[in-house]
Amino acid sequence: MASGLIALLDDIAAIAKVAASSLDDVAAASAKAGSKAAGVVIDDAAVTPKYVVGFTPDRELPIIWKIAKGSLRNKLLILLPAFIALAAFLPQALTPLLMIGGAFLCFEAAEKVMEKLGLHHGAHDPDTPVALETGEHEKTMVNGAIRTDLILSAEILAIALGALGNMSIATKAAALAGVSLIVTAAVYGAVALIVKMDDIGVRLARYESGFSQAVGRGLVTGMPKLLAALSVIGTAAMAWVGGGIVLHGLDVIGFAAAIPHTLHNWAHAIASAFPVGEAVVEWIVNATFAGIFGVLLGLLIAQLVGLWNRFRPAKTAH
């Protein structure tokens, strides 16, 4: 009896070790996958606050909570099963789909660059909020944010899946679920903090303490600058990530592979001129080249889209 109990405990310990090892693998895979999608995550956090503009402060957090729940449904119930099925039954389609997603990121980055330069006025964005405070308007804003999130979430999970390599389907599914939960919590937690920062600053500014007043005023005046910085960082990250995805895809499929090879060789040659930090310099140069390539590709796509919109047949009224 005692020996049987000891054997059972040994089996339980072995299973626990396997489970712990699996959890470690999933955690490592989630971290690796999530880091690859950082550019889209930053852009997601920069885009979302606009959906609560025009609402009273008491509605801001409930609206963000509704969007966060919709985002989690997008990831876990729609996108994750679709990507896992793709990985299981049609893995060869992943690279072309990633390249399409990367090209879309480049297009979005180029659109933002053109907006900053005054060459584009954001006509592609139908969800720009207006200052109305009806229940119907809130529903419209939430639905628009969830639709936008579906695109960004698809890009995040596609990039994350591409970073998981030859791991098992179960590990990929668990890792993508982990990425979905972590990214959603991080993005919408940050968004909630951002949109309430003005209120926090105003309250601090009312205290008698000079330090609290200074911090409060700093928060109130600094939030517009933070949002502007997030927008710039998000745009740069989208160009870098999108350009890098497309360049890697060209190398994998063997189409125009000379472009990524040439850029990589240039980056290596530049980095080799530095006596220290060669690997860091090479990474920075590669990222810069990927970002420049991403912007140029995005500008080309934007021009093609503009030509299509200009010359496509007009819709006839019924």
Secondary structure by P-SEA (a helix, b strand, c coil): caaaaaaaaaaaaaaaaaaaaaaaaaaaaaaaaaaaaaaaaaaaaaccccccccccccaaaaaaaaaaaaaaaacccccaaaaaaaacccccaaaaaaaaaaaaaaaaaaaaaaaaacccccccccccccccccaaaaaaaaaaaaaaaaaaaaaaaaaaaaacccccaaaaaaaaaaaaaaaaaaaaaaaaaaaaaaaaaaaaaacccaaaaaaaaaaaaaaaaaaaaaaaaaaaaaaaaaaaaaaaaaaaacccaaaaaaaaaaaaaaaaacccaaaaaaaaaaaaaaaaaaaaaaaaaaaaaaaaaacccccccc
